Amino acid sequence: MTQLTDDCFAVGGPLMPIEDALALVMPRLVRVTEPEEVALAEAPGRILLADVVSPAALPEAGIAAGAAAIPAGRRLTARDIWLAAALGKRSLTVSRPLRVALFSTGDELVELGQPLAPGKIYDSNRRTLGALLQQLGLAYSDLGILSDRQEAVEQALIAAASDHDAVITSGGVSTGEEDHVRAAVERLGSLHIWRLAIKPGRPVALGQVEAGGRRLAFLGLPGNPVAAMVTFLRVARPILLRLMGASDVAPIHYRVRAEFEHRKKRERREYLRVRLVRHEDGSLGAVKFPREGAGILTSLVEADGLVELPETVTKLEPGSMVDFLPFAG
């Protein structure tokens, strides 16, 4: 397994725009997964590691002899499989799925199906993040809830290092006296707190855990459900894809018309939960969810995606064109 460099996530510090943070860290990341050869039927959703080269010219398809019909680093779609089959390929060289250990942290969390005592909440984040990892085609292990004891956290991280490439947690990386994840990761490796100029989800912890001669990436997401979702989509997702060798990891935006008014702070990127409505002329409009709290789970269920407002915007007027990131994508 290729090892990450010691300073690959070392961009923590003052509040910084998300694009600046990603621009600093993404070039430092390397693929940590091995290549494997799979049949075309098993290739959709996988990261291609070797160019699919056309052995002969195919003028009708616009492909020259020796040209890379499908470039390495691409996350394969059904269209790519069609083209590979048209070129006579029976198999493709792809990245082994990244193995991710998934934890939640906090003594206030309760497993689903258990009685809910006063002051306790069901652990929903782990199920949400697991579903997002599954959609990415990653191999994840649900390793349960970590108790608020540093020794227990350290032992769980050491065990995870034996057969995983990355660890994701939600919660437990603040400066509170009961948040022991940060101390455990720093003891076993290194941790850098990213203070991102985004709402929701400002604190994100990125680092590395070293155990048993292996080094794996650590991604600590906020405990707030909506903040965890936003930071996974905009921070964790591109990092995880890059660790598998993907080249194009930026999310796809669609332009839609805002049908609401909104004010925000300058120099902060903001993500609003919206649902789409289609008008008689075929155009799409974005309607904002009426409540903005980062713990309101119904806002995620009823929304189709996020409207991303850049740092320079302070007031949004109805009718303005905005960037929309669909949850389905």
DAJODA-V156518 format. One record per run of one state. SS is the DSSP state (H for helix, E for strand, L for the rest). FROM is the first residue (numbers start at 1). LEN is the number of residues. Records with the same first field share a line. If there is no record, write none. Layout:
SS = FROM-LEN + FROM-LEN
//
This chain:
L = 1-15 + 17-1 + 27-8 + 43-4 + 49-3 + 54-4 + 62-1 + 64-4 + 71-4 + 76-2 + 87-4 + 96-3 + 106-3 + 111-10 + 123-2 + 136-3 + 147-3 + 162-4 + 171-10 + 197-1 + 200-3 + 212-2 + 222-3 + 244-10 + 259-3 + 264-5 + 279-5 + 289-9 + 303-2 + 310-5 + 317-4 + 327-3
E = 16-1 + 35-5 + 47-2 + 52-2 + 58-1 + 63-1 + 68-3 + 75-1 + 91-5 + 99-7 + 109-2 + 121-2 + 139-8 + 166-5 + 189-8 + 198-2 + 203-9 + 214-8 + 254-5 + 262-2 + 269-10 + 284-5 + 305-5 + 315-2 + 321-6
H = 18-9 + 40-3 + 59-3 + 78-9 + 125-11 + 150-12 + 181-8 + 225-19 + 298-5
//
